[in-house]
Amino acid sequence: MLLPPTDRSILARRDAIVAALKAIVPDGVVADPSGLATFDADALSAYHQMPLVCVLPSTRDEVGAILKYAEAEGIPIVPRGAGTSLSGGALPREDGILIGMGRMKRILEIDYENGCVVVEPGVTNMNITRAVEAQGFYYAPDPSSQIACTIGGNVAENSGGLHCLKYGLTTNNLLGVTMVLPGGETVTLGGKSGAQGGLDLLGLVTGSEGLLGVVVEVIVKILRKAPVTRTLMASFDTVPAAGRCVAQIIAGGVVPAAMEFMDRPAAEAIEAFNQPGYPAGAEAILIIDVDGVEADVSHNMGRVIQIVADCGGRTVEATDEKQRARIWSGRKAAFAAMGRIAPDMICMDGTIPRHALPQVLEEMAGLSEKYGLGFCNVFHAGDGNLHPLILFDVMKEGEFERAEAFGADILRLCVKVGGVLTGEHGVGIEKRDLMTDMFSEADLEQQHRVKCAFDSGGLFNPGKVFPTLSVCIEQGHIHAHGGKLPHPHLPRY
């Protein structure tokens, strides 16, 4: 994996940079090697890079002062939430300031009348629901990392989760953001009503992966908990049968709150890990939530059960909340359970049309044989967001390289069948060099122009998302260097 060259002139000014940042945030600068080692990677842990310095602001004014200083001195900025990014989006730069938003973790306002909560970016996803659940409300997006991941990071990656099929991704539950632009200017997009005129800048910022600015305040929508939720576990003798069932449920007009897929290797590892009660011997399992008012839930659950039977599946419905929680506990522990199979894992993220699911699952099995590596399927089946878990041992020569090549071919397959490179993990560095498989040169140039409109100096999260080195020059024009400039290799493991 490659990043733009390090600016050695910035390294030579390190002491002065640290001193200037300490003047802005006296108790929030990490500069010693042992402290910086804490921040040298995100959840794409195969790659690591020590930052020049890490600064931990507590207020939006401090964020503004940091960004104003960085622009004046020409120093790159890498924003970081909780570091749970699986695409290398929060990977530091050797010549850059890592700005960690974890101290800005206040819930500023809970507005039940308008159905929203105003938070700072360091508030964790789960803590929003915990703050409002006593009144019967919750925050819908629920990534598997929701205990740790922050709302600022969710906005940066447009995170989804288990229940995004019915209730949408972050962008569908976001009403407004306040962000600080390069140079320190603060802007607010949207608001409690969610209304904004003109260009959809709020939609642009959501999923922008730290390329455009630093979010310092977020307004999210909260929902009332459905009066009834029922959970069904369906098991199948073949993976393609489960794939067909997913497509037929959606085609039949039923929109479950969640519909999660696991293949046999994943289910067996999960069952051994925390015993959620998954059926032995099944080649594929679907976990399906149906929610709403009792009449609708009963009707839709009956239709789902019939479709499962028509596809050759068997069903078990949870009889109470305890059993529901146990079934879902296995899915949420899926990543941790993979450690029972192999010492190392890459979690991929691509999205496909639902009708292509049986074909893609079959072709992924062929790729597994080609590369001689195992993999498990655990993913959001209803919206086609795949999360194949590629298993390998970094201590065995060549396995990591084969794992990366396997993952790249899975993503190319997603694009080939009409899908996209990412559903919720972002592009980061992981998928950056595959962007040309999905976008034309003209497409990428237009994306560069948007980046330059916000960040003309190219200082925000450089080396991420775009596959070529580019700079913004006079009148907003862009020169793409086509990867011809020297790139140092990024350290791995």
Buried (B, 14 or more C-beta within 10 A) or exposed (E): BBBBBBBEEBEEBEEEBBEBBBEBBEEBBBBEEEEBEEBBBBBBBBBBBBBBBBBBBBEBBBBBBBBBBBBEBEBBBBBBBBBBBBBBBBBBBBBBBBBBBBBBBEBEEBEEEBBBBBBBBBBBBBBBBEBBEEEEBBBBBBBBBBEBBBBBBBBBBBBBBBBBBBBBBBBBBBBBBBBBBBBBEBEBBBBBEBEBEEEEBBBBBBBBBBBBBBBBBBBBBBBEBBEBBBBBBBBBEBBBBBBBBBBBBBEBEBBBBBBBBBBBBBBBBBBEBEEBEBBEEBBBBBBBBBBBEEEEBBEBBEBBBEBBEEBEBEBBBBEEEEBBEBBBBBBBBBBEBBEEBBEBBBBBBBBBBBBBBBBBBEBBBEBBEEBEBBBBBBBBBBBBBBBBBBBBEBEEEEBBEBBBBBBBBBBBBBBBBEBBBBBBBBBBBBBBBBBEBBBEEEEBBEBBEEBBEBBBBBBBBBBBBBBBBBBBEEEEEBEBEEEEEEBEEBEEE
